[in-house]
Amino acid sequence: MFQKGQKLYSIVHHRCPRCHEGKLFLTAPYHRDFMKMPERCEVCGLRYELEPAFFYGALYVSHALHVAWMTAAYIALRVLFNPPTDVYILVMFVGAAIMLPMTLRLARTIYINFFILYRGAQPPNRIAEGHQG
């Protein structure tokens, strides 16, 4: 569906945005340490946290993803079932809680892809250690 070299490949597969080979996360989405990331890509050596507190910006992306989820769920419930208000609230909170690990990981992946360009797999010593955009 998506090929290496496309931003969506890195986002969908949670891969390094520069080489599309290395994994962005060390564990599965519903593992206790679901947000744990390696410090660097094991293939190209990209340092994932470009500056201290870099991924705080991903919270804005996460918020947008949750707003999109809740809007879609509201419209689907309204069109298909038109339930009472308490059902809307229950579906929104339960759905958001279930999707939270996936949404947070997806938000980090989208956010880092804003700043890093694809260059293909290169040995770590060939790439400068400064800003790797």
C-alpha positions as CSV (number, residue, x, y, z in Angstrom):
1,M,0.0,0.0,0.0
2,F,2.6,2.6,1.1
3,Q,6.2,2.4,-0.1
4,K,9.4,3.4,1.5
5,G,10.2,7.0,0.9
6,Q,6.6,8.1,1.7
7,K,5.8,9.7,5.1
8,L,2.7,7.5,5.4
9,Y,4.9,4.4,5.3
10,S,6.8,5.6,8.4
11,I,3.6,6.7,10.1
12,V,1.6,3.5,9.5
13,H,4.5,1.1,10.3
14,H,6.0,3.1,13.2
15,R,9.4,3.2,11.6
16,C,12.3,5.6,11.7
17,P,11.4,8.7,9.6
18,R,14.8,8.9,8.0
19,C,15.6,5.3,6.9
20,H,12.1,3.6,7.3
21,E,13.9,0.6,8.7
22,G,14.4,1.0,12.5
23,K,11.6,0.7,14.9
24,L,10.3,3.7,16.8
25,F,8.9,1.8,19.7
26,L,10.4,-1.0,21.8
27,T,7.2,-2.7,22.9
28,A,3.7,-3.5,21.6
29,P,0.9,-0.9,21.9
30,Y,-0.8,-2.4,25.0
31,H,2.4,-3.3,26.9
32,R,3.0,-1.6,30.2
33,D,5.9,0.5,28.6
34,F,4.0,1.2,25.4
35,M,5.6,4.6,24.9
36,K,9.2,3.4,25.4
37,M,11.4,4.4,22.5
38,P,15.0,3.6,21.8
39,E,17.4,6.6,22.0
40,R,18.6,6.1,18.4
41,C,17.6,4.2,15.3
42,E,19.5,0.9,15.2
43,V,19.9,1.2,11.4
44,C,20.8,4.9,10.6
45,G,21.6,6.2,14.1
46,L,19.0,9.0,14.1
47,R,18.5,10.4,17.6
48,Y,14.8,10.3,18.0
49,E,14.4,13.1,20.7
50,L,15.9,16.0,18.7
51,E,15.9,18.3,21.8
52,P,14.8,18.0,25.4
53,A,11.0,17.7,25.7
54,F,10.7,17.3,21.9
55,F,7.6,15.1,22.0
56,Y,5.5,17.5,24.1
57,G,4.4,18.9,20.7
58,A,2.9,15.4,19.9
59,L,0.3,16.1,22.5
60,Y,-1.3,18.6,20.1
61,V,-1.4,15.9,17.4
62,S,-2.9,13.5,19.9
63,H,-5.6,16.0,20.8
64,A,-6.4,16.4,17.1
65,L,-6.6,12.6,16.7
66,H,-9.0,12.3,19.7
67,V,-11.2,15.1,18.4
68,A,-11.4,13.4,15.0
69,W,-12.3,10.0,16.8
70,M,-15.0,11.6,18.9
71,T,-16.5,13.5,16.0
72,A,-16.6,10.4,13.8
73,A,-18.1,8.3,16.7
74,Y,-20.7,11.0,17.4
75,I,-21.8,11.2,13.8
76,A,-21.9,7.4,13.4
77,L,-24.0,7.0,16.6
78,R,-26.3,9.9,15.7
79,V,-26.9,8.7,12.1
80,L,-27.2,4.9,12.9
81,F,-28.8,4.7,16.3
82,N,-29.6,8.2,17.8
83,P,-29.2,6.9,21.4
84,P,-29.7,8.9,24.6
85,T,-26.9,11.3,25.8
86,D,-25.4,8.8,28.4
87,V,-24.7,6.3,25.6
88,Y,-22.7,9.0,23.7
89,I,-20.7,9.8,26.8
90,L,-20.0,6.1,27.6
91,V,-18.9,5.4,24.0
92,M,-16.6,8.4,23.9
93,F,-14.9,7.7,27.2
94,V,-14.5,3.9,26.7
95,G,-13.4,4.4,23.1
96,A,-10.9,7.0,24.0
97,A,-9.5,4.9,26.9
98,I,-9.1,1.8,24.6
99,M,-7.5,3.8,21.8
100,L,-5.2,5.9,24.0
101,P,-2.0,3.8,23.6
102,M,-2.4,3.6,19.9
103,T,-3.3,7.3,19.6
104,L,-0.3,8.5,21.6
105,R,2.1,6.3,19.6
106,L,0.6,7.5,16.4
107,A,0.8,11.1,17.5
108,R,4.6,10.7,18.2
109,T,5.1,9.1,14.9
110,I,3.2,11.8,13.0
111,Y,5.0,14.6,15.0
112,I,8.6,13.3,14.3
113,N,7.7,12.9,10.6
114,F,7.0,16.7,10.5
115,F,10.7,17.4,11.2
116,I,12.7,14.5,9.6
117,L,13.1,13.8,5.9
118,Y,13.5,10.4,4.4
119,R,17.1,9.6,3.2
120,G,17.2,5.9,3.0
121,A,19.3,3.5,5.1
122,Q,22.8,4.9,5.5
123,P,25.5,3.9,8.0
124,P,25.3,6.0,11.2
125,N,28.8,7.5,10.7
126,R,27.9,9.2,7.4
127,I,25.2,11.4,8.8
128,A,25.9,14.5,10.9
129,E,24.8,14.5,14.5
130,G,23.3,18.0,14.4
131,H,19.7,18.7,13.4
132,Q,18.8,15.7,11.1
133,G,16.0,17.2,9.1
